[in-house]
Amino acid sequence: MSKIKLIQAPAIQEQITKLLIGEKVYLSGVIYTARDAAHQRLVNQLQAGQPLPFELKNQALFYVGPSPAKPGRVLGACGPTTSSRMDSYTPILLEKGLKMMIGKGQRSAEVVDAIKRNKAVYLVAIGGAGALMSQCIKKAELVDYPDLGAEAIRRLEVEKMPLIVAIDSQGNNLFAVGPKQYARE
């Protein structure tokens, strides 16, 4: 049985470069939510020379639009969304210091190259497990773009969020290899 690695956010470069595809991780710390509409605004702000609502350097973005919180909960279900919807925006965010992305599904060749070039990592969450993921969120606060509703940027404090390394900092891609080629004992 493989050991689960504990990692922190914001990211520490040393921990990112040690992650390998197929490894299971528990992520704790501060992460930000952003889906495609928020990504478009972030990139537009960068291109206009405007400051972003949070510092990108060493941060993690979770591709999610959480449902409203039920009584006694921080947020509702927080299942990952399809990451490829962010692919046209991702290389510029990586160039500006983004280090971790959390979502589901494959990424484009351009994103894989940008991950490798910027020594970042792409982590996948289990789709359909939004209720489980929400249990890892200990605190949530609105950061910006409230008009986007569920897709507004939020700052989350998470504890032991279960994830899998899908693309490591060397560009090794879980989606490009078969499960028998990366399986770890």
N, C-alpha and C positions, 0 to 999 in steps of 0.2 A: 504494500500500500504506500502511495507517495505521500510525502510530507507536505503540508500546506504552509506556504511562506506567508509571513506577516509583513505587509508593506504599509507605508505611511503616505499621506497626501497632506500638504503639497509634497511633491516628489523630491527625492534625493537621487542625483544622477547615479551614484554608486549602486543603489538598490535596483534601479531600472536596468542598468547594463548587465546585472546578474540574472535577470529573469529570462527564462527560456520558454519557447512555445510549448503548450500543453501543460505547463505547471499550474497548479491550483494555488490561488492566493486569497488572503483575507485582507481587505483594504480598510484602513481606519484613518480618520482625520477629516479634513475639509475638502469638499469637492463642489463643483458648480454644475447646475443643470443647464442644458442648451440644446434645442432642436434646430431644425432648418431655418425657421423664421428668425430666431435669435442669432444664428450663425451669420445669416445675411446682414443683419444689422451690425454685428461686430466687425465684419469685414468692411462694410461701408464706412464705419467710423474710422477704422485703420487707414483706409484709402483716402479719407478726408483729413487725416492728420489729427483727428479728435481723440481724446482719452477714452479708454474703455471703462466700463463700470466696475471692473476688478482687474487686478494685475494678472496677466497670463503666464508669466514666468513660473515654471515648475508646477503649474496647476493641472488638475484633472477635470475633464468635462464628461458628464454623464448624459447621454442622449436619452432624455426622458421627459415626459409631460405628465407629472403625477396627478392622480385624481384627488379630489377634495378630501380633507381629513375627516374621519369619523370622530365622534366624541372620544376624548382621551388619547387620540393618536396625533403624531406630528404631521403626517401626510397620509394620503390614501395610497392605493396601489402605485408602485413605481417600477413598472416593467420597462426594459430597454426598448428603444425604437430602432428601426433599420438604419444602420450606420451609413450606408452608401448614399443616403439623402444628404449627408454633410460633406461628401467627398470633394465637391467643387470648392468648398471653403477651407477645408482642413489644411492643405499645404501652407497657406499664409499664416494660419494660427500656430502651426508648428514652428515656422520660421520666427515667430514672435515669442517663442518660449514655452508653448503648451507641451506637456510631457506625457500625459496619460489621457486616453479616451476610453470610454466605457459604452458599449452598445451591443448590437447583435448583427451577425451576418458579415459577409465579405467586404473588403475594401478594394478600391481601384489600384491599378499598378502605380499611378501617380502618388497615391496616399502611402502605399508601401514604401516607395522610394523616399518620400518625405519623412516617414517614420525613421527609416535607416539613416538618412542624412542628418537628422536632428536628434538622433539617439533617444527616441521616444518609445512608447509602447502602446499597443491596442489590446484592451482587455474585453472579454465578452462576459455578459451576464446571461443567465438562463431566461430565455423568453417564456412568457406565461407564468412566471413566478413573481409577479409584481407585489403580491401580498407579503411574500417572504422577504423580498428586498426592502419593503417599507419598514420591516421590523429592525433593520440595521440602521435606520435613520433616527438619530437622537435629537436633532434640532434642525429646523429649516427656517430661513428668512428670505423674503423677497429682496433681490438686489436691483433689478432694473427690468424695463419693458413690461410693466403691469398690464398694458393693453393686449398683450399676447395670451393672457389667461394662464392656462396650464403650461404653456410654452414659455412663460416669462423666465428670466434667469433667477435661479435661487441658489443660495449658499446652504449646503447641507453639511452637517456633522454626522459622519457615519462611523459605525463600529463593526468590524469584522464582516464587511460586505463580501460575500463569496463570488469570486470571479475566476476566469481562466485566461491565461496569456494566449492570445490568438496571433499577434504579430509582435515579435521581440525587437529589441533595438538594433539587431543585426539584419533585420528584414526577413527573418525566417517566418513563414506564413502557415499557420495551421490549416488554412483553407486550400493551400497549394500542395499539401502532403496528405497522405492517408493516415488514419489513426494508428496503424501498426508501425509507422515510421517515427512517431514521436512518443509513443507510449513509454511511461516511466514507471518503474517498479518502486 
